[in-house]
Amino acid sequence: MVNENRNIKEDIIKHLYLAKGKIVSGINLSDIFKISRTAIWKHITSLKKDGYDIESRSKGYVLLNHDDLLLPFCFNKKFQNRIFHFQELETTMDRAKILAKDSAPHLSVVIAENQTIGRGRMNREWFSSKGGLWFTLILKPQIPPPLAYIYNFAASLSLSKSLRQLYDIEVYVKWPNDLLLNGNKLAGLLSEMATRADMVEYINIGIGININNRPQKYEPKAISLKDVLNKNLSRKLLLETFLDDFETRIQTIECKKIIKEWKTMTSTIGSRVRIETLTEVFEGTAIDVDETGTLIIKDKTGETQKIIYGDCFHT
């Protein structure tokens, strides 16, 4: 009965979605799904509790903000069988690990409306408030592990270009994994990899984007698109635009080309930086990022340091 109820709920939300903001009567839904109007009302009430923005009106029900829905059937057909949507997860990264080891195809997307234990780099807490876009990409490229780093750069490059294209805003990438808007954190990326023998088994890239949420309560140096554009935006449009660009970009991986283009969109090179690793702190001026993704800084003594990982702070 639980699965049957879930399927009916999914069918109801799909029917409301396809109505594109028009009112759908309870009688109509009752006739379509062969259940009573009372049962329809109960399912609608349950969907509202799940977070769907459904408004009850005298003539029926209407799904508000239908363009912001992230369910599989809302996406282009080529992505529908690769979208795994959940109302709540501890983290999309943890679920992506399970799906990656199972049968999830290359370039699958695990989406959560809410994460209860979101995390960033070096196990820092990531606050995933309602209205943001929280997802993990599952990638299964046929490559050796030393080339895996380039997918993180390709993802941040595709995301920054998609944001600029859609909203005409100056988004910059910050080494190694953040996107900045007006100097504040708009998005973050976190990648994990598993290997089998001498090849990559999967690469998972977790991405969090502040879109319609208000992140400043938990992260004072964060910013959302809503803060800048003063309106709610379609998370689905951004995700679909990003996936299109990213899929095209990784069809033929050229590390030099991706790093070269990434460097044209970074605010890190030329900035004073502090890099924190688990055991060391480096300070200096960022002077380059080489074709392996390594950050090169010049310290106060004039010596250069090559840094392959760490949290980067512009100072």
C-alpha angles and dihedrals in degrees: 000000000000093000091044091053091048092051092050090049090051090049092050094050090047091052091050090047093053089052087069097217098324122127116262115199124231089233091056092050091046091053093046097049097033095233133114124275088244090057089049090052091051092051091048090050090051091049090052089052088051088060103261112145100232120156122206113219135177092263098040141284134324129192110225122208090017090164089065097058115120101196117129096252090058093067134076111284093250090063102038097091090047098054117097109185127190132176092217137005134164086238133339088226092063093049090045090058090057094046093044091056089047124051104299108140126234113287096021120160126218110199129187126186087206135017118201097193105025116173138193134195119325089015094292116157117261115204109219105191124182115280097036127109112246119178146138126221117219111209127184106183121168096238140118116258097254089068096051094092093071093068091064090053091046091051095050090046093050092046094050092048092048092051092049092047096049102038107020092234130141104246118175132196118234120204122286110000119344137095118214131203118186087349093302131108113268100163142003135203131205124184133197129181139199124197136203116201105317097335137077114262094190143334118213118197116192114204129188121187126185103223116142097359130095106234099170094091090068101021112034092189094052128099136191133212088244090059091058104033097036095223142080114265135203111263089191092057092051094046093047092047091049093048092051092051095042094048091053093045096054097046088091112020112210108174097194092049095048094047091046092053092042090056091057088061102043129105092193099079108082094019129113106249143186116206119199121195126175090271109016145041123214126191132186144086119313107233104170150345112226127217091270091058093253116148116229118203134178113221128211091272091057094251119134123231128196115214122189100182143006143098112295123211123186107224 
